[in-house]
C-alpha cells in the first residue's frame, strides 16, 4: 500500500482591495496633511470673516452697500446711470461700480474690473490699471467695450492721472506722470496720449503735435500736456499746455495735428455737453502752494470767466452731470468723495456720494 503524501494549502494571497498597513511613516503623512488642510480652511475662513467685518464696519460708519453684479457702459443700458471707481472699503474696493444717477447713495453694483482712473462715453470706457510686477508695479491703459471687455490696450510710461473718452466713444486720451506725482509743484513732467478707435492711429505723446502760440509755431523742450476734453465733432479737443512756468488752454485739431493756445492760467478743462463752456481749475494768487486752485467757468464765445461757488482747492478734472452741473472729487475718509456744484457760479457744493472717484454719467 502506497502512502499518500499529505497535501499542503498555500497561504492565501492578500486581496488587492485590502488596505496597506498603517506604518509610522504613513500615519505621519496623514497627520501632516490633515494639519495643512485645517490651516488652509482656517485661513480662508479668516479672510472671509475679515472681509465681512470690513464691510460691516464701513456700513456702520455710513458706508454704502456693495455687491457683485453686471455693469454696462451701453448708452441705453437701463436708465441714466453713474459708473465710477468704488473706494468703499472691502472686497470690491477699486472696482468699477454703478448706481442709478438719481440714487447715488443707493446700493452699488461692482463689476470685478479694477481701475485707478476711468471715464466712459458712447459705449466706450478707458481704464487705467495697475499691474503687479516681480520688481515694481507697472501700469496699462485698457480700452473697454460696453460689456467691459478689452478691445485695445497700451503700456503706460508713468503713474495714471487723467482719462477721457469723446462723446461718441471713438477717441480716448489719457495722461500719466512721467516724473513727479503732483500738479501743485513745478518739478513734474507728464505724457498725454491719444488713440483713435476708428483707425487705430495711436499718438503716444501730444508733444509731437505742432504748437501754435501767439500766432507762431512754438517748440521748446519743457512742454507738458494734460487734461484732454473732447468736442462732439470727434476731432476737436481742449487740453492744458505747460511751458516756461505758465499754463495755457489749447484747442487741438486731430486732422491737422495742431494745438493752438487760447488763454493763460487754465488747467484740466472739461467741455460742457453743449460745447459752449469749459469748467477748469485756476491757480489763484495768495493761496497755499499745496492747494492753489479754484474752479472757474469759461464761456467760449465771450471768453468771460466766472468763479464757481467752491472755496476749497480742487485738484481734479470735473465731469458734467448735465448742462448745468459739474461733479468732482475731494479727499474723503476712504480716499475720495464726489461733490456736485452748479456750473454758473450760483448755489453751493453738495456731497454727491462718499467713497467714489472718476465718475462718468451714462444713459
C-alpha positions in Angstrom: 0.0 0.0 0.0 1.4 3.3 -1.1 1.2 6.2 1.3 -0.5 9.3 0.1 1.6 12.4 0.8 0.0 15.0 2.9 -1.5 17.9 1.0 -0.5 21.5 1.9 -2.6 24.6 1.2 -0.6 27.6 0.2 -1.2 30.7 2.2 -3.9 32.9 0.7 -2.6 36.0 -1.1 -3.8 39.3 0.2 -6.7 40.8 -1.7 -5.8 43.8 -3.9 -8.6 45.7 -2.1 -7.1 45.2 1.3 -5.6 48.4 2.8 -1.9 48.7 3.2 -0.7 48.5 6.8 -0.5 51.9 8.6 3.2 52.3 9.1 4.5 55.0 11.3 5.6 57.0 8.2 2.1 56.7 6.7 0.5 57.8 9.9 2.8 60.9 10.0 1.9 61.8 6.4 -1.8 61.6 7.1 -1.4 63.7 10.3 0.7 66.4 8.4 -1.9 66.5 5.5 -4.7 67.0 8.0 -2.9 69.8 9.8 -2.2 71.6 6.5 -5.8 71.2 5.3 -7.1 72.6 8.6 -4.7 75.5 8.3 -5.9 76.3 4.8 -9.6 76.1 5.8 -8.9 78.3 8.8 -7.1 80.9 6.7 -9.9 81.1 4.2 -12.5 81.5 6.9 -10.4 84.2 8.5 -10.1 86.2 5.2 -13.8 85.8 4.5 -14.7 86.9 8.1 -12.3 89.8 7.8 -13.9 91.0 4.5 -17.3 90.7 6.1 -16.1 92.6 9.1 -14.6 95.3 6.9 -17.9 95.7 5.0 -19.9 95.8 8.3 -17.6 98.3 9.9 -17.8 100.5 6.8 -21.5 100.2 6.7 -21.8 101.1 10.4 -19.6 104.2 9.6 -22.1 105.3 6.9 -20.5 103.4 4.0 -22.5 102.1 1.1 -23.6 98.5 0.5 -21.7 96.9 -2.4 -22.3 93.6 -4.2 -21.1 92.0 -7.4 -23.3 92.2 -10.5 -23.5 93.2 -14.1 -22.2 96.7 -15.1 -22.7 98.0 -18.6 -21.4 101.1 -20.4 -24.1 100.9 -23.1 -25.8 104.3 -23.6 -29.2 102.6 -23.4 -28.2 100.3 -20.5 -31.3 100.8 -18.4 -31.9 104.4 -17.4 -29.4 107.1 -16.5 -26.5 105.7 -14.5 -23.4 106.7 -12.8 -20.3 104.5 -13.2 -17.2 105.2 -11.1 -14.3 103.7 -9.2 -15.6 102.4 -5.9 -13.5 103.5 -3.0 -15.6 101.9 -0.3 -13.6 99.6 2.0 -14.0 95.9 1.4 -13.5 93.2 -1.3 -14.9 95.5 -4.1 -12.6 98.4 -3.5 -11.1 100.0 -6.7 -13.7 98.1 -8.9 -15.9 99.9 -11.4 -19.3 100.2 -9.8 -22.6 101.7 -10.8 -25.7 103.2 -9.2 -28.7 104.9 -10.7 -27.9 108.6 -11.3 -30.9 109.7 -9.3 -30.0 107.5 -6.3 -26.2 108.0 -5.8 -26.4 106.9 -2.2 -28.1 103.6 -3.0 -26.5 100.1 -3.1 -23.7 99.8 -5.5 -23.2 97.1 -8.1 -19.5 96.2 -8.6 -18.1 94.8 -11.9 -14.9 93.0 -10.9 -12.9 95.3 -13.2 -10.4 97.4 -11.3 -9.3 100.9 -12.4 -7.2 103.7 -11.0 -8.6 106.2 -13.4 -11.7 105.8 -15.6 -14.0 107.6 -17.9 -16.7 106.5 -20.4 -18.9 107.8 -23.2 -20.6 106.5 -26.2 -20.4 102.9 -25.1 -16.6 103.0 -24.7 -14.6 103.1 -21.5 -11.0 103.9 -20.7 -9.5 102.2 -17.6 -6.0 103.0 -16.4 -4.9 100.0 -14.4 -2.0 98.9 -12.1 -0.2 95.7 -12.9 1.8 93.9 -10.2 5.3 93.1 -11.3 8.2 91.0 -9.9 10.3 94.1 -9.2 7.8 97.0 -9.3 4.3 98.0 -10.2 3.6 99.0 -13.8 0.5 100.5 -15.5 -1.6 99.9 -18.6 -4.3 101.8 -20.4 -7.2 99.4 -21.3 -10.0 100.4 -23.7 -13.3 98.7 -22.8 -16.4 98.0 -24.8 -19.9 98.4 -23.4 -19.6 94.9 -21.7 -16.3 95.9 -20.0 -14.3 93.6 -22.4 -10.9 94.7 -23.5 -10.7 96.0 -27.1 -7.3 97.7 -27.0 -4.5 98.3 -24.6 -1.2 100.2 -24.3 1.5 100.2 -21.7 1.8 103.4 -19.7 5.1 105.3 -19.1 4.2 106.5 -15.6 1.5 107.0 -12.9 -2.1 107.4 -14.2 -3.7 110.8 -13.5 -6.3 111.8 -16.2 -8.5 109.9 -18.7 -11.2 110.9 -21.1 -13.4 109.4 -23.9 -15.0 111.5 -26.6 -18.8 111.9 -26.6 -19.2 109.5 -29.5 -16.9 106.9 -28.0 -14.4 106.9 -30.9 -11.5 108.7 -29.2 -9.7 108.1 -25.9 -7.0 110.1 -24.2 -5.0 109.6 -21.0 -2.3 111.4 -19.0 0.4 110.0 -16.8 3.1 111.5 -14.5 6.5 110.5 -16.0 8.3 112.5 -13.3 6.8 113.7 -10.1 3.3 112.9 -8.9 1.5 116.2 -8.3 0.4 119.2 -10.3 0.9 121.5 -7.3 4.7 122.0 -7.8 6.8 122.6 -10.8 9.1 119.6 -10.8 6.9 117.2 -12.7 6.5 116.0 -16.3 3.6 114.4 -18.0 2.8 112.4 -21.1 -0.6 112.6 -22.8 -1.6 110.0 -25.4 -4.5 109.8 -27.9 -6.0 106.7 -29.6 -8.5 106.8 -32.5 -10.5 103.6 -32.3 -11.9 104.2 -35.8 -8.5 104.0 -37.5 -6.3 102.5 -34.8 -4.0 105.5 -35.0 -2.1 106.0 -31.8 -0.3 109.2 -30.8 2.0 108.3 -27.9 2.5 112.0 -27.0 0.8 115.3 -27.7 4.3 116.8 -27.7 4.5 115.5 -31.3 1.8 117.9 -32.4 2.6 121.4 -33.9 2.1 124.1 -31.2 0.8 127.5 -32.4 1.4 130.1 -29.7 0.7 133.9 -30.2 0.3 133.2 -34.0 3.6 131.5 -34.4 5.0 127.9 -34.3 6.4 127.2 -30.9 8.8 124.5 -29.8 10.7 124.0 -26.6 12.0 121.1 -24.5 9.9 121.9 -21.4 6.4 121.3 -23.0 3.9 119.3 -21.0 0.3 118.4 -21.8 -2.5 117.1 -19.6 -6.3 117.1 -19.1 -7.8 116.4 -22.5 -11.5 117.0 -23.1 -13.2 116.2 -26.5 -15.8 118.1 -28.5 -18.8 116.3 -30.1 -17.3 116.5 -33.7 -14.8 113.7 -32.6 -11.8 115.7 -33.9 -11.6 118.8 -31.8 -10.2 118.7 -28.2 -9.1 121.1 -25.5 -6.2 120.5 -23.1 -3.7 122.1 -20.8 -0.2 123.1 -22.1 2.5 124.0 -19.6 5.7 125.7 -20.7 8.0 128.4 -19.3 6.4 128.3 -15.9 2.9 129.1 -17.3 -0.1 127.0 -18.2 -2.4 127.6 -21.2 -5.7 126.4 -22.5 -5.1 124.9 -26.0 -7.6 123.9 -28.7 -6.4 120.8 -30.6 -7.2 119.6 -34.1 -6.6 115.9 -34.8 -6.9 116.2 -38.5 -4.2 119.0 -38.7 -2.3 117.6 -35.7 -2.0 121.1 -34.2 -2.7 122.7 -30.8 -3.3 126.5 -30.5 -3.1 128.5 -27.3 -6.2 130.4 -26.3 -5.8 131.7 -22.8 -3.3 131.6 -19.9 -3.7 130.0 -16.4 -6.2 127.2 -17.2 -5.8 123.6 -16.1 -7.8 120.4 -16.6 -10.6 121.8 -18.8 -13.9 120.0 -19.1 -16.2 120.8 -22.0 -19.9 121.2 -21.4 -22.3 118.8 -23.2 -23.5 121.6 -25.4 -19.9 122.5 -26.3 -20.2 126.2 -25.3 -18.4 126.3 -21.9 -15.4 124.9 -20.1 -15.0 124.4 -16.3 -11.4 124.3 -15.2 -9.1 124.8 -12.2 -7.2 128.1 -12.0 -4.3 129.0 -9.8 -5.3 131.9 -7.6 -2.5 134.2 -6.2 -2.2 134.2 -2.4 -3.4 130.6 -1.9 -1.3 127.8 -0.4 1.3 126.3 -2.8 -0.1 122.9 -1.9 -3.7 123.9 -2.6 -3.6 126.7 -5.2 -6.7 126.1 -7.3 -10.2 127.3 -7.6 -12.9 126.2 -10.0 -13.9 128.6 -12.8 -16.3 128.6 -15.8 -15.1 129.9 -19.2 -17.7 131.0 -21.8 -16.0 130.1 -25.1 -17.9 132.7 -27.1 -17.1 135.7 -24.9 -14.1 134.3 -23.1 -15.6 135.6 -19.9 -14.5 133.8 -16.7 -16.9 133.1 -13.7 -15.7 131.7 -10.4 -17.7 128.8 -9.1 -19.1 128.5 -5.5 -16.4 126.1 -4.2 -13.9 127.6 -1.8 -11.8 124.5 -1.4 -8.9 123.7 -3.7 -10.0 121.1 -6.3 -7.2 119.1 -7.9 -9.4 117.2 -10.4 -10.8 117.4 -13.9 -14.5 117.8 -13.4 -17.2 116.0 -15.3 -20.6 117.4 -16.3 -23.6 115.5 -15.0 -25.8 117.7 -17.2 -25.6 121.1 -18.9 -25.9 122.9 -15.6 -23.9 120.8 -13.0 -20.4 119.6 -12.6 -19.1 116.8 -10.4 -15.6 116.5 -8.9 -13.6 114.7 -6.2 -12.2 115.9 -2.9 -10.3 113.9 -0.3 -12.5 111.7 1.9 -12.3 109.2 4.7 -11.7 106.3 2.3 -9.7 108.2 -0.4 -12.2 110.4 -2.2 -15.8 111.7 -2.1 -17.7 113.2 -5.0 -19.3 116.6 -4.9 -21.7 118.4 -7.2 -21.9 122.1 -8.0 -23.8 124.5 -10.2 -21.7 125.5 -13.2 -22.9 129.1 -13.4 -21.4 130.4 -10.1 -24.6 130.1 -8.1 -25.5 127.7 -5.3 -23.1 125.8 -3.1 -21.3 122.5 -3.3 -23.0 119.4 -2.0 -21.6 115.9 -1.4 -23.0 113.6 -4.1 -21.6 110.3 -2.8 -18.9 109.1 -0.5 -16.0 106.7 -1.3 -16.0 107.3 -5.0 -13.7 108.6 -7.8 -13.5 109.1 -11.6 -17.3 109.2 -12.4 -19.0 109.0 -15.7 -22.7 109.8 -16.3 -24.3 107.4 -18.9 -27.6 107.0 -20.5 
